[in-house]
Amino acid sequence: MYYIITYDVGIERVNNVKKITREFLRWEQNSVVSGDLSESQITQLKERLEDVIDKGKDHIIIFGVRSKKFLVRIDMGTSKTNMHDDSLFI
C-alpha cells in the first residue's frame, strides 16, 4: 500500500519522528514522507512512532491508498526534492 504521512510534533520530538519515518519512507518536504509499505512495515512504523510522540500534544496523519496509481498529486511551487515521479506541476 502507498502511504503519505504528515506530522506536527513538539520541537523536542521532531528529530526522532523525522528519523523514524525516513527509515521507512521517502522525504517529500518538511514533516511529510511517502512511499510503499507492507502491512508489517506500517505496523512497525506506527508502533515506533507511538513510543516517541506525546499523544496529548502531537498529531500524525497517515493516508493510505491501495496503489499510487490511484493517487492524484499536484505540486505547486518549487519542490525541495528531485523526486517528481508522475506529478502534475502547476
PDB file of N, CA, C and O in Angstrom:
ATOM      1  N   MET A   1       0.853  -1.169   0.000  1.00  0.00           N
ATOM      2  CA  MET A   1       0.000   0.000   0.000  1.00  0.00           C
ATOM      3  C   MET A   1       0.896   1.229   0.000  1.00  0.00           C
ATOM      4  O   MET A   1       1.992   1.202   0.560  1.00  0.00           O
ATOM      5  N   TYR A   2       0.427   2.318  -0.634  1.00  0.00           N
ATOM      6  CA  TYR A   2       1.173   3.567  -0.699  1.00  0.00           C
ATOM      7  C   TYR A   2       0.677   4.489   0.416  1.00  0.00           C
ATOM      8  O   TYR A   2      -0.528   4.676   0.584  1.00  0.00           O
ATOM      9  N   TYR A   3       1.612   5.064   1.176  1.00  0.00           N
ATOM     10  CA  TYR A   3       1.266   5.908   2.321  1.00  0.00           C
ATOM     11  C   TYR A   3       1.862   7.300   2.188  1.00  0.00           C
ATOM     12  O   TYR A   3       2.954   7.485   1.650  1.00  0.00           O
ATOM     13  N   ILE A   4       1.119   8.264   2.690  1.00  0.00           N
ATOM     14  CA  ILE A   4       1.614   9.619   2.888  1.00  0.00           C
ATOM     15  C   ILE A   4       1.422   9.915   4.365  1.00  0.00           C
ATOM     16  O   ILE A   4       0.322   9.766   4.897  1.00  0.00           O
ATOM     17  N   ILE A   5       2.482  10.330   5.018  1.00  0.00           N
ATOM     18  CA  ILE A   5       2.413  10.632   6.444  1.00  0.00           C
ATOM     19  C   ILE A   5       2.820  12.077   6.662  1.00  0.00           C
ATOM     20  O   ILE A   5       3.850  12.533   6.166  1.00  0.00           O
ATOM     21  N   THR A   6       1.990  12.788   7.414  1.00  0.00           N
ATOM     22  CA  THR A   6       2.306  14.153   7.836  1.00  0.00           C
ATOM     23  C   THR A   6       2.362  14.166   9.354  1.00  0.00           C
ATOM     24  O   THR A   6       1.635  13.430  10.021  1.00  0.00           O
ATOM     25  N   TYR A   7       3.222  15.002   9.884  1.00  0.00           N
ATOM     26  CA  TYR A   7       3.317  15.063  11.343  1.00  0.00           C
ATOM     27  C   TYR A   7       3.533  16.492  11.819  1.00  0.00           C
ATOM     28  O   TYR A   7       4.209  17.297  11.179  1.00  0.00           O
ATOM     29  N   ASP A   8       2.934  16.769  12.959  1.00  0.00           N
ATOM     30  CA  ASP A   8       3.069  18.047  13.643  1.00  0.00           C
ATOM     31  C   ASP A   8       3.357  17.697  15.101  1.00  0.00           C
ATOM     32  O   ASP A   8       2.442  17.425  15.879  1.00  0.00           O
ATOM     33  N   VAL A   9       4.631  17.706  15.456  1.00  0.00           N
ATOM     34  CA  VAL A   9       5.036  17.265  16.794  1.00  0.00           C
ATOM     35  C   VAL A   9       5.893  18.337  17.452  1.00  0.00           C
ATOM     36  O   VAL A   9       6.439  19.220  16.789  1.00  0.00           O
ATOM     37  N   GLY A  10       5.995  18.237  18.763  1.00  0.00           N
ATOM     38  CA  GLY A  10       6.801  19.183  19.522  1.00  0.00           C
ATOM     39  C   GLY A  10       8.250  19.198  19.058  1.00  0.00           C
ATOM     40  O   GLY A  10       8.790  18.177  18.633  1.00  0.00           O
ATOM     41  N   ILE A  11       8.865  20.359  19.145  1.00  0.00           N
ATOM     42  CA  ILE A  11      10.236  20.529  18.651  1.00  0.00           C
ATOM     43  C   ILE A  11      11.208  19.549  19.306  1.00  0.00           C
ATOM     44  O   ILE A  11      12.189  19.133  18.689  1.00  0.00           O
ATOM     45  N   GLU A  12      10.934  19.188  20.548  1.00  0.00           N
ATOM     46  CA  GLU A  12      11.820  18.259  21.260  1.00  0.00           C
ATOM     47  C   GLU A  12      11.683  16.817  20.750  1.00  0.00           C
ATOM     48  O   GLU A  12      12.513  15.969  21.076  1.00  0.00           O
ATOM     49  N   ARG A  13      10.650  16.534  19.959  1.00  0.00           N
ATOM     50  CA  ARG A  13      10.441  15.177  19.432  1.00  0.00           C
ATOM     51  C   ARG A  13      10.543  15.105  17.908  1.00  0.00           C
ATOM     52  O   ARG A  13      10.557  14.013  17.340  1.00  0.00           O
ATOM     53  N   VAL A  14      10.612  16.248  17.251  1.00  0.00           N
ATOM     54  CA  VAL A  14      10.558  16.262  15.792  1.00  0.00           C
ATOM     55  C   VAL A  14      11.712  15.486  15.154  1.00  0.00           C
ATOM     56  O   VAL A  14      11.497  14.788  14.163  1.00  0.00           O
ATOM     57  N   ASN A  15      12.906  15.586  15.683  1.00  0.00           N
ATOM     58  CA  ASN A  15      14.030  14.852  15.088  1.00  0.00           C
ATOM     59  C   ASN A  15      13.870  13.349  15.217  1.00  0.00           C
ATOM     60  O   ASN A  15      14.246  12.608  14.308  1.00  0.00           O
ATOM     61  N   ASN A  16      13.317  12.883  16.338  1.00  0.00           N
ATOM     62  CA  ASN A  16      13.070  11.446  16.496  1.00  0.00           C
ATOM     63  C   ASN A  16      12.026  10.955  15.497  1.00  0.00           C
ATOM     64  O   ASN A  16      12.198   9.905  14.878  1.00  0.00           O
ATOM     65  N   VAL A  17      10.951  11.713  15.343  1.00  0.00           N
ATOM     66  CA  VAL A  17       9.888  11.333  14.405  1.00  0.00           C
ATOM     67  C   VAL A  17      10.431  11.360  12.980  1.00  0.00           C
ATOM     68  O   VAL A  17      10.167  10.447  12.197  1.00  0.00           O
ATOM     69  N   LYS A  18      11.179  12.390  12.646  1.00  0.00           N
ATOM     70  CA  LYS A  18      11.762  12.505  11.307  1.00  0.00           C
ATOM     71  C   LYS A  18      12.681  11.317  11.017  1.00  0.00           C
ATOM     72  O   LYS A  18      12.613  10.732   9.936  1.00  0.00           O
ATOM     73  N   LYS A  19      13.522  10.965  11.958  1.00  0.00           N
ATOM     74  CA  LYS A  19      14.461   9.849  11.778  1.00  0.00           C
ATOM     75  C   LYS A  19      13.712   8.530  11.572  1.00  0.00           C
ATOM     76  O   LYS A  19      14.065   7.750  10.687  1.00  0.00           O
ATOM     77  N   ILE A  20      12.697   8.283  12.371  1.00  0.00           N
ATOM     78  CA  ILE A  20      11.932   7.034  12.265  1.00  0.00           C
ATOM     79  C   ILE A  20      11.202   6.964  10.924  1.00  0.00           C
ATOM     80  O   ILE A  20      11.271   5.945  10.236  1.00  0.00           O
ATOM     81  N   THR A  21      10.507   8.034  10.548  1.00  0.00           N
ATOM     82  CA  THR A  21       9.732   7.988   9.305  1.00  0.00           C
ATOM     83  C   THR A  21      10.634   7.843   8.092  1.00  0.00           C
ATOM     84  O   THR A  21      10.264   7.175   7.126  1.00  0.00           O
ATOM     85  N   ARG A  22      11.807   8.455   8.124  1.00  0.00           N
ATOM     86  CA  ARG A  22      12.721   8.377   6.978  1.00  0.00           C
ATOM     87  C   ARG A  22      13.395   7.010   6.856  1.00  0.00           C
ATOM     88  O   ARG A  22      13.955   6.692   5.807  1.00  0.00           O
ATOM     89  N   GLU A  23      13.350   6.212   7.896  1.00  0.00           N
ATOM     90  CA  GLU A  23      13.851   4.833   7.791  1.00  0.00           C
ATOM     91  C   GLU A  23      12.937   3.997   6.899  1.00  0.00           C
ATOM     92  O   GLU A  23      13.380   3.025   6.286  1.00  0.00           O
ATOM     93  N   PHE A  24      11.669   4.374   6.828  1.00  0.00           N
ATOM     94  CA  PHE A  24      10.669   3.602   6.098  1.00  0.00           C
ATOM     95  C   PHE A  24      10.237   4.239   4.780  1.00  0.00           C
ATOM     96  O   PHE A  24       9.918   3.536   3.821  1.00  0.00           O
ATOM     97  N   LEU A  25      10.227   5.574   4.735  1.00  0.00           N
ATOM     98  CA  LEU A  25       9.612   6.292   3.621  1.00  0.00           C
ATOM     99  C   LEU A  25      10.536   7.369   3.066  1.00  0.00           C
ATOM    100  O   LEU A  25      11.556   7.697   3.671  1.00  0.00           O
ATOM    101  N   ARG A  26      10.172   7.909   1.920  1.00  0.00           N
ATOM    102  CA  ARG A  26      10.951   8.951   1.257  1.00  0.00           C
ATOM    103  C   ARG A  26      10.487  10.325   1.743  1.00  0.00           C
ATOM    104  O   ARG A  26       9.290  10.579   1.872  1.00  0.00           O
ATOM    105  N   TRP A  27      11.442  11.192   2.006  1.00  0.00           N
ATOM    106  CA  TRP A  27      11.152  12.556   2.424  1.00  0.00           C
ATOM    107  C   TRP A  27      10.581  13.343   1.250  1.00  0.00           C
ATOM    108  O   TRP A  27      11.128  13.302   0.148  1.00  0.00           O
ATOM    109  N   GLU A  28       9.491  14.054   1.479  1.00  0.00           N
ATOM    110  CA  GLU A  28       8.858  14.889   0.456  1.00  0.00           C
ATOM    111  C   GLU A  28       9.117  16.364   0.716  1.00  0.00           C
ATOM    112  O   GLU A  28       9.574  17.095  -0.163  1.00  0.00           O
ATOM    113  N   GLN A  29       8.820  16.786   1.933  1.00  0.00           N
ATOM    114  CA  GLN A  29       9.077  18.158   2.371  1.00  0.00           C
ATOM    115  C   GLN A  29       8.958  18.150   3.887  1.00  0.00           C
ATOM    116  O   GLN A  29       8.696  17.109   4.490  1.00  0.00           O
ATOM    117  N   ASN A  30       9.151  19.311   4.502  1.00  0.00           N
ATOM    118  CA  ASN A  30       9.115  19.360   5.965  1.00  0.00           C
ATOM    119  C   ASN A  30       7.871  18.663   6.506  1.00  0.00           C
ATOM    120  O   ASN A  30       6.745  19.007   6.145  1.00  0.00           O
ATOM    121  N   SER A  31       8.087  17.697   7.363  1.00  0.00           N
ATOM    122  CA  SER A  31       7.023  16.963   8.057  1.00  0.00           C
ATOM    123  C   SER A  31       6.124  16.143   7.147  1.00  0.00           C
ATOM    124  O   SER A  31       4.989  15.847   7.520  1.00  0.00           O
ATOM    125  N   VAL A  32       6.599  15.765   5.957  1.00  0.00           N
ATOM    126  CA  VAL A  32       5.831  14.926   5.036  1.00  0.00           C
ATOM    127  C   VAL A  32       6.748  13.872   4.426  1.00  0.00           C
ATOM    128  O   VAL A  32       7.806  14.193   3.884  1.00  0.00           O
ATOM    129  N   VAL A  33       6.327  12.605   4.521  1.00  0.00           N
ATOM    130  CA  VAL A  33       7.050  11.489   3.902  1.00  0.00           C
ATOM    131  C   VAL A  33       6.040  10.626   3.160  1.00  0.00           C
ATOM    132  O   VAL A  33       4.844  10.667   3.449  1.00  0.00           O
ATOM    133  N   SER A  34       6.537   9.831   2.186  1.00  0.00           N
ATOM    134  CA  SER A  34       5.620   8.969   1.450  1.00  0.00           C
ATOM    135  C   SER A  34       6.363   7.765   0.893  1.00  0.00           C
ATOM    136  O   SER A  34       7.589   7.763   0.779  1.00  0.00           O
ATOM    137  N   GLY A  35       5.581   6.731   0.547  1.00  0.00           N
ATOM    138  CA  GLY A  35       6.158   5.562  -0.090  1.00  0.00           C
ATOM    139  C   GLY A  35       5.322   4.317   0.140  1.00  0.00           C
ATOM    140  O   GLY A  35       4.317   4.338   0.850  1.00  0.00           O
ATOM    141  N   ASP A  36       5.765   3.234  -0.479  1.00  0.00           N
ATOM    142  CA  ASP A  36       5.083   1.944  -0.359  1.00  0.00           C
ATOM    143  C   ASP A  36       5.573   1.204   0.877  1.00  0.00           C
ATOM    144  O   ASP A  36       6.772   1.157   1.154  1.00  0.00           O
ATOM    145  N   LEU A  37       4.629   0.628   1.614  1.00  0.00           N
ATOM    146  CA  LEU A  37       4.949  -0.175   2.792  1.00  0.00           C
ATOM    147  C   LEU A  37       4.073  -1.421   2.822  1.00  0.00           C
ATOM    148  O   LEU A  37       2.927  -1.402   2.371  1.00  0.00           O
ATOM    149  N   SER A  38       4.622  -2.489   3.353  1.00  0.00           N
ATOM    150  CA  SER A  38       3.837  -3.698   3.591  1.00  0.00           C
ATOM    151  C   SER A  38       3.044  -3.526   4.886  1.00  0.00           C
ATOM    152  O   SER A  38       3.253  -2.570   5.632  1.00  0.00           O
ATOM    153  N   GLU A  39       2.137  -4.460   5.140  1.00  0.00           N
ATOM    154  CA  GLU A  39       1.352  -4.419   6.387  1.00  0.00           C
ATOM    155  C   GLU A  39       2.273  -4.463   7.604  1.00  0.00           C
ATOM    156  O   GLU A  39       2.068  -3.719   8.564  1.00  0.00           O
ATOM    157  N   SER A  40       3.274  -5.320   7.570  1.00  0.00           N
ATOM    158  CA  SER A  40       4.179  -5.428   8.720  1.00  0.00           C
ATOM    159  C   SER A  40       5.019  -4.162   8.898  1.00  0.00           C
ATOM    160  O   SER A  40       5.308  -3.765  10.026  1.00  0.00           O
ATOM    161  N   GLN A  41       5.409  -3.533   7.798  1.00  0.00           N
ATOM    162  CA  GLN A  41       6.185  -2.298   7.901  1.00  0.00           C
ATOM    163  C   GLN A  41       5.367  -1.154   8.480  1.00  0.00           C
ATOM    164  O   GLN A  41       5.867  -0.411   9.325  1.00  0.00           O
ATOM    165  N   ILE A  42       4.111  -0.993   8.043  1.00  0.00           N
ATOM    166  CA  ILE A  42       3.298   0.103   8.584  1.00  0.00           C
ATOM    167  C   ILE A  42       2.983  -0.150  10.056  1.00  0.00           C
ATOM    168  O   ILE A  42       2.916   0.792  10.846  1.00  0.00           O
ATOM    169  N   THR A  43       2.790  -1.401  10.426  1.00  0.00           N
ATOM    170  CA  THR A  43       2.564  -1.742  11.832  1.00  0.00           C
ATOM    171  C   THR A  43       3.778  -1.383  12.668  1.00  0.00           C
ATOM    172  O   THR A  43       3.654  -0.775  13.731  1.00  0.00           O
ATOM    173  N   GLN A  44       4.950  -1.762  12.184  1.00  0.00           N
ATOM    174  CA  GLN A  44       6.185  -1.452  12.903  1.00  0.00           C
ATOM    175  C   GLN A  44       6.400   0.057  12.996  1.00  0.00           C
ATOM    176  O   GLN A  44       6.790   0.563  14.048  1.00  0.00           O
ATOM    177  N   LEU A  45       6.152   0.770  11.913  1.00  0.00           N
ATOM    178  CA  LEU A  45       6.315   2.222  11.910  1.00  0.00           C
ATOM    179  C   LEU A  45       5.382   2.876  12.926  1.00  0.00           C
ATOM    180  O   LEU A  45       5.812   3.736  13.694  1.00  0.00           O
ATOM    181  N   LYS A  46       4.108   2.477  12.937  1.00  0.00           N
ATOM    182  CA  LYS A  46       3.149   3.055  13.889  1.00  0.00           C
ATOM    183  C   LYS A  46       3.565   2.770  15.328  1.00  0.00           C
ATOM    184  O   LYS A  46       3.458   3.650  16.182  1.00  0.00           O
ATOM    185  N   GLU A  47       4.034   1.563  15.611  1.00  0.00           N
ATOM    186  CA  GLU A  47       4.464   1.220  16.971  1.00  0.00           C
ATOM    187  C   GLU A  47       5.647   2.074  17.402  1.00  0.00           C
ATOM    188  O   GLU A  47       5.693   2.549  18.536  1.00  0.00           O
ATOM    189  N   ARG A  48       6.596   2.269  16.505  1.00  0.00           N
ATOM    190  CA  ARG A  48       7.767   3.085  16.844  1.00  0.00           C
ATOM    191  C   ARG A  48       7.386   4.542  17.059  1.00  0.00           C
ATOM    192  O   ARG A  48       7.916   5.199  17.955  1.00  0.00           O
ATOM    193  N   LEU A  49       6.466   5.051  16.238  1.00  0.00           N
ATOM    194  CA  LEU A  49       6.029   6.434  16.418  1.00  0.00           C
ATOM    195  C   LEU A  49       5.265   6.615  17.724  1.00  0.00           C
ATOM    196  O   LEU A  49       5.437   7.623  18.410  1.00  0.00           O
ATOM    197  N   GLU A  50       4.420   5.641  18.071  1.00  0.00           N
ATOM    198  CA  GLU A  50       3.671   5.728  19.325  1.00  0.00           C
ATOM    199  C   GLU A  50       4.595   5.799  20.531  1.00  0.00           C
ATOM    200  O   GLU A  50       4.239   6.392  21.549  1.00  0.00           O
ATOM    201  N   ASP A  51       5.778   5.202  20.429  1.00  0.00           N
ATOM    202  CA  ASP A  51       6.737   5.214  21.534  1.00  0.00           C
ATOM    203  C   ASP A  51       7.400   6.573  21.741  1.00  0.00           C
ATOM    204  O   ASP A  51       7.914   6.839  22.827  1.00  0.00           O
ATOM    205  N   VAL A  52       7.401   7.441  20.726  1.00  0.00           N
ATOM    206  CA  VAL A  52       8.118   8.715  20.860  1.00  0.00           C
ATOM    207  C   VAL A  52       7.219   9.949  20.907  1.00  0.00           C
ATOM    208  O   VAL A  52       7.656  11.008  21.357  1.00  0.00           O
ATOM    209  N   ILE A  53       5.972   9.830  20.453  1.00  0.00           N
ATOM    210  CA  ILE A  53       5.126  11.029  20.447  1.00  0.00           C
ATOM    211  C   ILE A  53       4.420  11.221  21.785  1.00  0.00           C
ATOM    212  O   ILE A  53       4.270  10.281  22.566  1.00  0.00           O
ATOM    213  N   ASP A  54       3.997  12.432  22.027  1.00  0.00           N
ATOM    214  CA  ASP A  54       3.148  12.770  23.166  1.00  0.00           C
ATOM    215  C   ASP A  54       1.730  12.852  22.608  1.00  0.00           C
ATOM    216  O   ASP A  54       1.386  13.806  21.911  1.00  0.00           O
ATOM    217  N   LYS A  55       0.913  11.853  22.917  1.00  0.00           N
ATOM    218  CA  LYS A  55      -0.428  11.770  22.332  1.00  0.00           C
ATOM    219  C   LYS A  55      -1.332  12.938  22.724  1.00  0.00           C
ATOM    220  O   LYS A  55      -2.346  13.184  22.070  1.00  0.00           O
ATOM    221  N   GLY A  56      -0.977  13.646  23.767  1.00  0.00           N
ATOM    222  CA  GLY A  56      -1.759  14.802  24.182  1.00  0.00           C
ATOM    223  C   GLY A  56      -1.371  16.090  23.482  1.00  0.00           C
ATOM    224  O   GLY A  56      -2.096  17.082  23.557  1.00  0.00           O
ATOM    225  N   LYS A  57      -0.216  16.084  22.790  1.00  0.00           N
ATOM    226  CA  LYS A  57       0.270  17.313  22.160  1.00  0.00           C
ATOM    227  C   LYS A  57       0.578  17.153  20.676  1.00  0.00           C
ATOM    228  O   LYS A  57       0.455  18.116  19.919  1.00  0.00           O
ATOM    229  N   ASP A  58       0.970  15.975  20.250  1.00  0.00           N
ATOM    230  CA  ASP A  58       1.427  15.752  18.880  1.00  0.00           C
ATOM    231  C   ASP A  58       0.320  15.187  18.004  1.00  0.00           C
ATOM    232  O   ASP A  58      -0.661  14.630  18.498  1.00  0.00           O
ATOM    233  N   HIS A  59       0.497  15.341  16.681  1.00  0.00           N
ATOM    234  CA  HIS A  59      -0.502  14.829  15.747  1.00  0.00           C
ATOM    235  C   HIS A  59       0.196  14.271  14.521  1.00  0.00           C
ATOM    236  O   HIS A  59       1.032  14.938  13.912  1.00  0.00           O
ATOM    237  N   ILE A  60      -0.155  13.043  14.163  1.00  0.00           N
ATOM    238  CA  ILE A  60       0.363  12.395  12.958  1.00  0.00           C
ATOM    239  C   ILE A  60      -0.842  11.929  12.152  1.00  0.00           C
ATOM    240  O   ILE A  60      -1.780  11.350  12.699  1.00  0.00           O
ATOM    241  N   ILE A  61      -0.808  12.189  10.840  1.00  0.00           N
ATOM    242  CA  ILE A  61      -1.868  11.708   9.946  1.00  0.00           C
ATOM    243  C   ILE A  61      -1.232  10.738   8.963  1.00  0.00           C
ATOM    244  O   ILE A  61      -0.218  11.049   8.337  1.00  0.00           O
ATOM    245  N   ILE A  62      -1.834   9.561   8.832  1.00  0.00           N
ATOM    246  CA  ILE A  62      -1.368   8.560   7.881  1.00  0.00           C
ATOM    247  C   ILE A  62      -2.463   8.340   6.849  1.00  0.00           C
ATOM    248  O   ILE A  62      -3.550   7.860   7.168  1.00  0.00           O
ATOM    249  N   PHE A  63      -2.158   8.699   5.608  1.00  0.00           N
ATOM    250  CA  PHE A  63      -3.076   8.467   4.488  1.00  0.00           C
ATOM    251  C   PHE A  63      -2.587   7.236   3.745  1.00  0.00           C
ATOM    252  O   PHE A  63      -1.394   7.115   3.468  1.00  0.00           O
ATOM    253  N   GLY A  64      -3.486   6.327   3.422  1.00  0.00           N
ATOM    254  CA  GLY A  64      -3.096   5.147   2.666  1.00  0.00           C
ATOM    255  C   GLY A  64      -4.002   4.926   1.472  1.00  0.00           C
ATOM    256  O   GLY A  64      -5.221   5.068   1.570  1.00  0.00           O
ATOM    257  N   VAL A  65      -3.401   4.577   0.338  1.00  0.00           N
ATOM    258  CA  VAL A  65      -4.159   4.197  -0.854  1.00  0.00           C
ATOM    259  C   VAL A  65      -3.588   2.870  -1.346  1.00  0.00           C
ATOM    260  O   VAL A  65      -2.391   2.612  -1.223  1.00  0.00           O
ATOM    261  N   ARG A  66      -4.449   2.046  -1.898  1.00  0.00           N
ATOM    262  CA  ARG A  66      -4.027   0.715  -2.324  1.00  0.00           C
ATOM    263  C   ARG A  66      -2.896   0.733  -3.331  1.00  0.00           C
ATOM    264  O   ARG A  66      -2.051  -0.163  -3.343  1.00  0.00           O
ATOM    265  N   SER A  67      -2.880   1.743  -4.169  1.00  0.00           N
ATOM    266  CA  SER A  67      -1.828   1.854  -5.171  1.00  0.00           C
ATOM    267  C   SER A  67      -1.602   3.320  -5.488  1.00  0.00           C
ATOM    268  O   SER A  67      -2.544   4.112  -5.522  1.00  0.00           O
ATOM    269  N   LYS A  68      -0.357   3.673  -5.717  1.00  0.00           N
ATOM    270  CA  LYS A  68      -0.020   5.055  -6.050  1.00  0.00           C
ATOM    271  C   LYS A  68      -0.709   5.491  -7.346  1.00  0.00           C
ATOM    272  O   LYS A  68      -0.934   6.683  -7.556  1.00  0.00           O
ATOM    273  N   LYS A  69      -1.041   4.540  -8.207  1.00  0.00           N
ATOM    274  CA  LYS A  69      -1.668   4.906  -9.482  1.00  0.00           C
ATOM    275  C   LYS A  69      -3.062   5.505  -9.298  1.00  0.00           C
ATOM    276  O   LYS A  69      -3.585   6.138 -10.215  1.00  0.00           O
ATOM    277  N   PHE A  70      -3.671   5.313  -8.122  1.00  0.00           N
ATOM    278  CA  PHE A  70      -4.987   5.887  -7.846  1.00  0.00           C
ATOM    279  C   PHE A  70      -4.895   7.240  -7.155  1.00  0.00           C
ATOM    280  O   PHE A  70      -5.916   7.839  -6.816  1.00  0.00           O
ATOM    281  N   LEU A  71      -3.689   7.716  -6.950  1.00  0.00           N
ATOM    282  CA  LEU A  71      -3.458   8.975  -6.257  1.00  0.00           C
ATOM    283  C   LEU A  71      -3.166  10.078  -7.264  1.00  0.00           C
ATOM    284  O   LEU A  71      -2.319   9.918  -8.142  1.00  0.00           O
ATOM    285  N   VAL A  72      -3.858  11.176  -7.135  1.00  0.00           N
ATOM    286  CA  VAL A  72      -3.575  12.353  -7.950  1.00  0.00           C
ATOM    287  C   VAL A  72      -2.707  13.269  -7.109  1.00  0.00           C
ATOM    288  O   VAL A  72      -3.073  13.630  -5.990  1.00  0.00           O
ATOM    289  N   ARG A  73      -1.569  13.638  -7.643  1.00  0.00           N
ATOM    290  CA  ARG A  73      -0.654  14.520  -6.923  1.00  0.00           C
ATOM    291  C   ARG A  73      -0.464  15.781  -7.745  1.00  0.00           C
ATOM    292  O   ARG A  73      -0.140  15.719  -8.931  1.00  0.00           O
ATOM    293  N   ILE A  74      -0.667  16.913  -7.114  1.00  0.00           N
ATOM    294  CA  ILE A  74      -0.474  18.205  -7.757  1.00  0.00           C
ATOM    295  C   ILE A  74       0.526  18.992  -6.919  1.00  0.00           C
ATOM    296  O   ILE A  74       0.257  19.302  -5.759  1.00  0.00           O
ATOM    297  N   ASP A  75       1.660  19.309  -7.492  1.00  0.00           N
ATOM    298  CA  ASP A  75       2.671  20.104  -6.807  1.00  0.00           C
ATOM    299  C   ASP A  75       2.571  21.538  -7.302  1.00  0.00           C
ATOM    300  O   ASP A  75       2.392  21.778  -8.496  1.00  0.00           O
ATOM    301  N   MET A  76       2.684  22.480  -6.393  1.00  0.00           N
ATOM    302  CA  MET A  76       2.677  23.897  -6.747  1.00  0.00           C
ATOM    303  C   MET A  76       3.940  24.520  -6.171  1.00  0.00           C
ATOM    304  O   MET A  76       4.314  24.220  -5.037  1.00  0.00           O
ATOM    305  N   GLY A  77       4.583  25.361  -6.916  1.00  0.00           N
ATOM    306  CA  GLY A  77       5.806  25.988  -6.431  1.00  0.00           C
ATOM    307  C   GLY A  77       7.015  25.097  -6.659  1.00  0.00           C
ATOM    308  O   GLY A  77       6.988  24.203  -7.505  1.00  0.00           O
ATOM    309  N   THR A  78       8.072  25.344  -5.902  1.00  0.00           N
ATOM    310  CA  THR A  78       9.341  24.655  -6.073  1.00  0.00           C
ATOM    311  C   THR A  78       9.482  23.542  -5.050  1.00  0.00           C
ATOM    312  O   THR A  78       9.392  23.771  -3.844  1.00  0.00           O
ATOM    313  N   SER A  79       9.704  22.335  -5.548  1.00  0.00           N
ATOM    314  CA  SER A  79       9.903  21.182  -4.674  1.00  0.00           C
ATOM    315  C   SER A  79      11.309  21.208  -4.094  1.00  0.00           C
ATOM    316  O   SER A  79      12.251  21.629  -4.766  1.00  0.00           O
ATOM    317  N   LYS A  80      11.455  20.763  -2.856  1.00  0.00           N
ATOM    318  CA  LYS A  80      12.764  20.664  -2.220  1.00  0.00           C
ATOM    319  C   LYS A  80      13.446  19.343  -2.554  1.00  0.00           C
ATOM    320  O   LYS A  80      14.618  19.144  -2.235  1.00  0.00           O
ATOM    321  N   THR A  81      12.706  18.440  -3.199  1.00  0.00           N
ATOM    322  CA  THR A  81      13.279  17.158  -3.603  1.00  0.00           C
ATOM    323  C   THR A  81      13.349  17.093  -5.120  1.00  0.00           C
ATOM    324  O   THR A  81      12.727  17.897  -5.815  1.00  0.00           O
ATOM    325  N   ASN A  82      14.104  16.140  -5.624  1.00  0.00           N
ATOM    326  CA  ASN A  82      14.199  15.928  -7.065  1.00  0.00           C
ATOM    327  C   ASN A  82      13.351  14.750  -7.507  1.00  0.00           C
ATOM    328  O   ASN A  82      13.486  14.290  -8.641  1.00  0.00           O
ATOM    329  N   MET A  83      12.496  14.261  -6.657  1.00  0.00           N
ATOM    330  CA  MET A  83      11.691  13.081  -6.925  1.00  0.00           C
ATOM    331  C   MET A  83      10.299  13.510  -7.348  1.00  0.00           C
ATOM    332  O   MET A  83       9.421  13.652  -6.497  1.00  0.00           O
ATOM    333  N   HIS A  84      10.071  13.721  -8.635  1.00  0.00           N
ATOM    334  CA  HIS A  84       8.792  14.234  -9.105  1.00  0.00           C
ATOM    335  C   HIS A  84       7.872  13.166  -9.650  1.00  0.00           C
ATOM    336  O   HIS A  84       6.685  13.435  -9.834  1.00  0.00           O
ATOM    337  N   ASP A  85       8.353  11.983  -9.914  1.00  0.00           N
ATOM    338  CA  ASP A  85       7.541  10.856 -10.360  1.00  0.00           C
ATOM    339  C   ASP A  85       6.512  11.267 -11.405  1.00  0.00           C
ATOM    340  O   ASP A  85       6.852  11.885 -12.414  1.00  0.00           O
ATOM    341  N   ASP A  86       5.229  10.913 -11.152  1.00  0.00           N
ATOM    342  CA  ASP A  86       4.145  11.168 -12.101  1.00  0.00           C
ATOM    343  C   ASP A  86       3.373  12.434 -11.729  1.00  0.00           C
ATOM    344  O   ASP A  86       2.187  12.548 -12.039  1.00  0.00           O
ATOM    345  N   SER A  87       4.021  13.363 -11.083  1.00  0.00           N
ATOM    346  CA  SER A  87       3.337  14.540 -10.559  1.00  0.00           C
ATOM    347  C   SER A  87       2.936  15.514 -11.658  1.00  0.00           C
ATOM    348  O   SER A  87       3.568  15.592 -12.712  1.00  0.00           O
ATOM    349  N   LEU A  88       1.885  16.243 -11.385  1.00  0.00           N
ATOM    350  CA  LEU A  88       1.443  17.333 -12.257  1.00  0.00           C
ATOM    351  C   LEU A  88       1.938  18.624 -11.616  1.00  0.00           C
ATOM    352  O   LEU A  88       1.624  18.899 -10.458  1.00  0.00           O
ATOM    353  N   PHE A  89       2.693  19.402 -12.341  1.00  0.00           N
ATOM    354  CA  PHE A  89       3.222  20.643 -11.790  1.00  0.00           C
ATOM    355  C   PHE A  89       2.471  21.832 -12.359  1.00  0.00           C
ATOM    356  O   PHE A  89       2.263  21.940 -13.567  1.00  0.00           O
ATOM    357  N   ILE A  90       2.072  22.715 -11.468  1.00  0.00           N
ATOM    358  CA  ILE A  90       1.319  23.914 -11.861  1.00  0.00           C
ATOM    359  C   ILE A  90       2.199  25.122 -11.601  1.00  0.00           C
ATOM    360  O   ILE A  90       1.785  26.253 -11.853  1.00  0.00           O
TER     361      ILE A  90
END
